[in-house]
Amino acid sequence: MAIYKKEDYQVGVICILHTEAAAMIAMFDESYPTLHPQNDDPNDYSFGRIRAHNLVVACLPAGIIGNTPATTVASNMKRSFPIKIGLMVGIGGSVPSKKSDIRLRDIAISQLTGSHRGVF
């Protein structure tokens, strides 16, 4: 098994629910031992590889959801690892609409545009 350093993890994945994190980790081609984050980083991380990409996965604390906790987890991850690509992975829900529906199994990708948060 290869030995990796913090610098080897540039793709970060954040999941809201532990079941989402478990599904993400199950997709790893290979899992790696835990690396210790910064001393003041309370996140619990899992490490692995999908194809040529090393990933670090973190989940929000159990029972705590919302923008502020997600931002805190992301900030801690960014401090502990040189993340260049960040993904929020989850099951989401459906958003019925007359113009365009978002349903289970759809993939929604958002991008910040001007003052919009990226989801319309």
Backbone torsions as a table, in degrees:
resi	resn	phi	psi	omega
1	MET	NA	136.1	178.9
2	ALA	-69.5	153.7	176.0
3	ILE	-106.0	126.5	-176.7
4	TYR	-115.1	153.8	177.5
5	LYS	-112.0	168.1	178.2
6	LYS	-53.8	-37.1	-177.2
7	GLU	-65.3	-16.8	-178.8
8	ASP	-81.2	-6.4	-177.2
9	TYR	-109.6	104.8	-178.7
10	GLN	-117.0	-1.0	175.9
11	VAL	-114.0	119.5	179.8
12	GLY	-112.1	137.2	179.3
13	VAL	-123.0	129.1	176.9
14	ILE	-116.2	131.5	177.2
15	CYS	-118.8	144.9	178.5
16	ILE	-78.6	-46.3	-176.1
17	LEU	-104.7	150.6	179.2
18	HIS	-66.4	-30.4	176.7
19	THR	-66.3	-33.7	176.7
20	GLU	-67.9	-41.8	178.4
21	ALA	-64.5	-40.7	179.0
22	ALA	-62.4	-40.2	177.5
23	ALA	-65.3	-40.5	179.0
24	MET	-63.7	-45.5	-179.3
25	ILE	-65.2	-34.6	178.5
26	ALA	-64.6	-21.2	178.7
27	MET	-84.1	-7.0	178.3
28	PHE	-60.2	138.7	169.8
29	ASP	-74.1	-31.0	179.5
30	GLU	-152.8	138.1	175.8
31	SER	-100.4	149.5	-178.3
32	TYR	-122.3	158.7	178.6
33	PRO	-63.6	157.6	-179.5
34	THR	-68.4	137.5	170.1
35	LEU	-104.5	147.7	-179.1
36	HIS	-85.0	126.5	178.5
37	PRO	-75.2	-172.9	174.2
38	GLN	-54.2	152.2	-177.3
39	ASN	-56.5	-36.3	-176.4
40	ASP	-98.6	20.2	178.4
41	ASP	-98.9	110.0	-176.9
42	PRO	-84.4	-2.9	-177.8
43	ASN	-62.7	147.2	173.8
44	ASP	-102.6	119.7	-172.8
45	TYR	-110.8	150.4	168.5
46	SER	-121.0	146.7	-174.0
47	PHE	-127.2	140.1	178.0
48	GLY	-169.6	-173.9	-177.5
49	ARG	-131.7	137.5	167.7
50	ILE	-123.1	114.9	-172.8
51	ARG	54.7	-122.0	-177.2
52	ALA	-94.9	8.1	-173.5
53	HIS	-107.1	123.1	172.7
54	ASN	-84.6	130.3	-177.6
55	LEU	-119.8	145.8	170.0
56	VAL	-116.9	128.3	-176.1
57	VAL	-116.5	134.5	175.8
58	ALA	-132.7	154.4	180.0
59	CYS	-127.2	149.7	175.2
60	LEU	-65.3	152.6	176.7
61	PRO	-57.1	144.6	-177.3
62	ALA	-53.7	130.2	175.9
63	GLY	80.6	0.0	-178.7
64	ILE	-115.2	119.0	179.3
65	ILE	-130.5	166.9	177.1
66	GLY	126.7	170.2	-177.9
67	ASN	-64.5	-41.9	-176.9
68	THR	-64.4	-49.1	177.5
69	PRO	-62.6	-37.2	178.9
70	ALA	-65.1	-40.4	178.0
71	THR	-64.6	-39.6	178.9
72	THR	-63.9	-45.5	178.6
73	VAL	-61.3	-44.6	-179.9
74	ALA	-64.0	-42.5	179.6
75	SER	-62.9	-43.3	178.3
76	ASN	-63.7	-41.8	179.1
77	MET	-61.7	-43.5	-178.7
78	LYS	-65.4	-33.1	177.5
79	ARG	-71.2	-35.2	-174.9
80	SER	-86.6	-24.2	-176.2
81	PHE	-137.0	150.7	-179.2
82	PRO	-81.4	62.9	-175.0
83	ILE	-65.7	128.1	175.4
84	LYS	-109.7	-27.9	178.3
85	ILE	-126.1	124.5	178.2
86	GLY	-117.8	134.4	179.6
87	LEU	-125.3	139.0	169.8
88	MET	-104.7	115.1	-175.0
89	VAL	-116.1	130.1	179.3
90	GLY	-167.9	176.1	-178.0
91	ILE	-80.8	-25.3	178.5
92	GLY	58.2	-153.5	178.9
93	GLY	-157.6	-178.0	-179.9
94	SER	-92.7	151.0	177.5
95	VAL	-130.3	86.9	-178.9
96	PRO	-67.8	143.4	-178.5
97	SER	-155.7	152.5	177.0
98	LYS	-71.8	-30.7	-178.4
99	LYS	-82.3	-51.8	-177.6
100	SER	-155.5	126.0	-179.6
101	ASP	-89.8	148.5	167.1
102	ILE	-116.3	118.5	-174.8
103	ARG	-122.4	167.5	175.8
104	LEU	-53.2	138.0	-177.7
105	ARG	82.9	-8.6	173.7
106	ASP	-73.7	154.7	175.1
107	ILE	-110.8	122.6	178.8
108	ALA	-109.3	125.4	178.4
109	ILE	-119.4	128.7	-178.9
110	SER	-114.9	155.8	178.4
111	GLN	-142.9	131.8	177.7
112	LEU	-63.9	134.6	177.7
113	THR	-137.4	112.6	180.0
114	GLY	57.8	-121.5	-178.8
115	SER	-95.3	1.3	179.7
116	HIS	-85.2	144.4	-178.1
117	ARG	-74.9	-11.0	177.3
118	GLY	109.8	-10.5	177.2
119	VAL	-119.6	123.9	-177.0
120	PHE	-113.5	NA	NA
